[in-house]
Structures are given as structure tokens and as C-alpha cells.
Amino acid sequence: MSEGAGDRAADLAAPSDDGSGALLWALHRISSLAVAAPEMGALLRESLAVLCDAGPWCAGHALIVLDKRLAGSGVFHGGSPALREACARVEFAPGKGLAGSAVQGRSTAWSGDLGEDPRGAALAAAGIRSEVVCPIAVGGEMAAALELFSTASEPPEARVLAMAGQAAALIGGVLERARAQRSPQLGDDMFRSLIEALPVGVVLADPQGKALYVNPAFVQIAGYGLKEMIDGSWREVVEPEHRERGAAAWRQVIETAQAQRQEYRTTRGGITRTVESLLGPMRGPGGELRGFVAVVEDLTAQIDAREALRESEDRFRAIFENAGVGLVLAVGDGDIVRANRAYARFLGYNHPDEVAGRNVREVLHPEDRARAQQMRNELRSGRTTRYEIERRYLRRDGTYVWGRSTVTKVADSPLIIAVVQDIDARKRAEDAVRALSGRFLRLQDEERRRIARSLHESAAQTVAALAMNLARMERMSLPPHAAETLADSLELVTQCSREIRTLSHLLHPPLLEEAGLPSSLRWYVEGFAQRSNVEVELHIADDLGRLPMELEITLFRIVQESLTNVHRHSESRSASIRLRRSGPEIVLEVEDQGIGIPGDVLERVRTQSSATVGVGIAGMRERLSQLGGTLEIAAASPGTLVRARIRSER
């Protein structure tokens, strides 16, 4: 800085109408405190007053470091006695709260969330909505921190935060050099060092608008320096459409002494930058004009980021609007913020705006709303970040359609996004297949009953008549070889009669209709054990009672299929059957102690791909689904457990 610039900087003594000029004045005022080398409390008090007067803060407080903790120092600036008292009592453990984090990280920090602050009630009563904390280092060690409170919920501009941080650094420097040379030059030297270290460009000019000083950051940002400003060659760097506008703004500031904000582009060395300039007057203690200041910031990165964000948002908007599946953005309580055209068509609306603003509950089937609310609560609590569900949606015309929703919580946002696929045709096809399958099972049972009756009334009677005729022949005098053949024939007829009877009962046990499921199972288990040499334990709860015939047939068939699988595949010599009530459900369990089902096969069974492991399991599952029941197949220790659940009203 030239000597003239140094003198003018030292003379500046009051803030201007422009925020950046005011903060530069504040920095200069703090740097000049080194002349008096005050004690720590006085320095902090004066610095808080200067910063609150010059910046966007309504109150300030100084914390001091005691045994690694941050405690209130009693130094406060502002008009709220309750907040002053709360600050005097406050204390932060290392790394706790905004202040603790800022001191631990040795960097200026801002927060608009003061809900966890121990002074929350006092802050709220004073209308405080945000805070800046600037740590103060003395001799390399954290010694204190400035708290600057604001009624605004938005963060201050980056240059304001940077200058607040520089103010804290100045205070640390003043304290560190308090015992050093006490002269006016010390304050000027500190102010000069500060301006040269600022990340924003600074121009100081005399009352006639002649540039006296530019800091290194200005040269880097603007692409020209003091020489170009004086000789007018700066015009070669500034793009043509911005030259006259920039010159006119500077003239207006000089003529009116009113702050101006300008944005322009510069090009030098093939690099184009977008620059923002804040121009304002600098006044003395009596309000007299002492000069002008310009604070310049490079907006190129911000503008590039905004442009990239805009392009990204445009791409997202195009994808969102034109997606072939329904897309919905909603807040955690289910209020729809935005929907695309596919979702609107899915619900029978002409435009997405007709859906926006409604709650998801309004477009769901009443029976599906409780489950939907439960899943949303899971998302909001953080217990899950994503879920999939098939549910019914209410269309505009009052009809219902099936949709499959994949709902995901948007990271670091209160929003959730749902991808909704129209599965109504698939569901209708599944219902048709299920109805056809149910009809097939009923026809199958009816055919088994007819065959069983036919065997009993026709084949069994014919064999019985044949047995009677052969028995009459036993009383005749026959040659020895004929008598032996007759005896063999009688034995074959008896065996044939038994097998016809067994087959008839297996096709349709008459005991099911006459005595119910328990008696039929006891008869079947006894015969199975004799035929297969597999020992079976049967446990039936005393309170089971009679069940609807269709349900009893289903449970009997599941026992049949399960024991057949035990005999064919498990290599187990024993099995157990348990039949009981569990609330409104009937629970049937068939367990063996065999080799079990291979893991990959069991996984396919669990994922409903039971057709890949045979029709038996698929048949059991289909029978149960017709009555609203479920089938579970799990590994036992050892062996396999088959569990069927089905509701029964009696």
C-alpha cells in the first residue's frame, strides 16, 4: 500500500451505507485498538460493539476458554437483559454446540438451527434465529470466541463471514502483540496486512474517486491493477457491454455518495470471469466524506455452479415429467408436492396440478391407508430409507386400480419420492388365474370324490362278488393243483379289495364328512406309517373342533402332500404333525428329521418360485391362497418344517 493509502486508511473512522465498507471500517477500528493495547475484556467488548454496529448482527457475546471448556465471559453487547444473563451462565464442553465445533475446527461457523443451544428460550424470546461463531487464537492456542447473533434465518454473504473471521484474527493478533510496540503505525500495519490477506478484492480511492490502492486479491479477480485503473486501460479487460455501465456506476457513487452494486465480466489471458463490485463511500467521525471503497468478489464459480444446477434441474424436470411410470414427490406426512403426467393419468386426471396439494391418503383404498401410514413413519424415523408395496389407488371416477410403489426418502431432505407402476392388468390376470385355479381344485376334489365313490360302488362290489364265488368253490371237491390255485386267487382278491378300499379313502376320506378332520388324520397317519415305515406323531389341540368342509379338505391335502414328500425325499424315519388354533388362525405344522431341503432350492421356495421345485408345493400354496392362507417352508434342526396358516371363523 502507498503512503497516501495508508494515511487515508488510518483516517477512516465511520461506517458507510454499504455493508462491505462498514465492515472494512470495523476491521480498521479493531486494528487501531492495538495502539491502546487494552486488556482482554475491554478489547472484546469494544470489538463486539464495532462488529454489531457495522454488520448484520443485533447482539454479540464473548466466550473464553477455561480448561478446554468454553464459558461465558460476561462481555455482552445488545439490548436483551435475559439473553445477557443466559450468556453469562452458558458453558460448552469441548466440541459441543456451534461454539465448541467452531473452536475445535479453528474456523468461523454459522448456524440457523439453535434448537439445541442451552440458551434456546432466551434466544427465541429475543427473536434470534441464527448465529456466527468466530474463534480467537492467541499464540497458536484457542483463547476465546465471538458469538454474533442475528434475527435473520439466512446466512450472511461469504464476504461478511470472511471479514468476521478476519476480525477475530485481528483480535487474536492485538492480544498477542499487546506488549509489543505501542504506536499508531502498528494499527496501520495490521490493517494493511489484513486487507492484503482478504480473499475479496479491495479498492481504496480518495474523495475525488482516484484509485489509491488495490489489494492482491483484486488484481487476481478483476484481471487488472492500480496502474490500469489510473490510466484507463482497465477498459481493455472489461467486456464492451459492461465498460460504460461500470464507469457510470463509479461516477454515480462519487457524485451521490450512495452505495452501488454492479456485476460485470472481464476477459484476460483467455479466461473470462464474472465479477461483482460493491461500491460505497467511507466517512469520518463527523460524517465527512474521506474516500470511497470497492469490494470485489469473483462470482464465476457461483454462476457456473448455478448454471450446472439449473441444467441438472432441467434434466431432472424433463425426466420427471416424461417418465413412463408415475413419479410423486411428497413430504413426510404424505402431502403431494409434485406429480408427473403418468401419475395423473394413472389416477384418471388430466393434469398433474390436479393431484398436487392432496394427501396420499386421499388416493388410497381405505384398507391400505393404515399400512401406508406405518411405512411413512418408518421412513420419517430413519428406521428404513426405502420400501416397496402393492396397494389399491382411488381413481377420479371412483374406481380402484392396483399400483406397485417404490418409496424412497430423499437424502438430507424432508421429501420422499415414489415410483408408481400400474399393475392393475397384472393383478386382474392374477385374480383370473387364481379363480381358474380355485375352480380347478374344486373340480379335482369333485372328480376324486366321484372316482372314490365309483371304486366303492362298482369295482369294490364286483371284487366282493368275485370273492364270494371263489369262496363257494372252496367247498367243492377239487384236484390238489386246482385247490392251490383257488387259494392264491382268494388271497389276490382280498388284497385287491384292500387296495381298492385304501385308494378310495385316499381319494376322498369318507371320515372327513362323517367325523371331521381329526378322525380322518388319525386314520390316514396310521395307514401311512404302516405303508411307509415312517413313525408319525400326531398332536391335535382339544379345542380344534369342526371346521368348514373346504378348510378341512385343504388341511388334509397338505398333510397328505407333506408326508408324501417326507417319505420320498427326506430319508427321515420319523415325522410329527401339530394342529392347533392361534387366535383367529388355524396353524398346521409338519416337521421331519431328515436331510432337509438344499439352500438354493429353499430360497426359490421362499421367493414364491415353488413351481421350479415341483407341483406339490405349488399345489399346497395355491390351495391355501384360495382361502386366504399362507404356506411357510423353513429349515429345521435337522430336517424341514412346513407351516400352514389359515383363518377360520369357527
FENSUL-V720522 format. One record per helix or strand of 3 or more residues. SS is the DSSP state (h for helix, s for strand). FROM is the first residue (numbers start at 0). LEN is the number of residues. Records with the same first field share a line. If there is no record, write none. Layout:
SS->FROM-LEN + FROM-LEN
This chain:
h->2-9 + 18-14 + 39-15 + 80-9 + 96-9 + 119-6 + 157-19 + 183-14 + 215-7 + 225-6 + 232-4 + 239-17 + 299-23 + 340-6 + 351-3 + 359-4 + 365-16 + 423-51 + 479-28 + 509-5 + 516-16 + 548-22 + 598-8 + 609-4 + 614-12
s->58-8 + 68-9 + 108-3 + 129-9 + 140-10 + 200-5 + 210-4 + 259-9 + 270-13 + 288-10 + 325-6 + 334-5 + 385-9 + 399-10 + 414-8 + 534-6 + 573-9 + 584-8 + 629-6 + 639-8
